[in-house]
Amino acid sequence: MADNQNFDQSMLTKLQTLLEIEEIKNLRLRYAQYLDGNRIDEMHEVFTKDATVKVTVGQMNGLDEIKMGLKQAYKDFDRDGRGFYPFMHATVNHNVRLLGPNEARGTCYLIDFETASKVDPNPLLLLGLYSDIYRRQDGKWRISSSVLDVTWPNQ
């Protein structure tokens, strides 16, 4: 009987770990969907209030600055005036490591496609690597720090 209890507890622990990692991975997916869909005001579901984000448009500190910076980038990059973001952010090869009950680190690749009205033989805008720190606050995982390292093209 004790062996079954140990097995059950071990299985529950593994399942809980998988659920935590999946919740964290979904933050990156939600970020891409909210950004590409001009749903910037929903970024509170992705970032902590004190998050820092460093991407191609610069560093942003705190949720309000992140929202403001992403809204401005949205305007700046809609150069054809189509009313939507001319990029599609695909995040792949996500690797998450839990460091404790309320902290994790992870990386994932960014494949950023340009979808502007101008046809170009190469739809890639850039390739990069996100390095993130995640924190659980109020029972929910959020990104507390994110740095995008652009690996292509060389800038």
Salt bridges, closest charged atoms under 4 A:
GLU20 OE1 - ARG136 NH1 3.05
ASP36 OD1 - HIS89 ND1 2.52
ASP41 OD1 - LYS71 NZ 2.71
GLU42 OE2 - ARG39 NE 2.91
ASP50 OD1 - ARG135 NH2 2.85
ASP80 OD1 - LYS118 NZ 2.70
ASP112 OD2 - HIS89 NE2 3.33
GLU114 OE2 - ARG79 NH2 2.08
ASP132 OD1 - ARG28 NH2 2.94
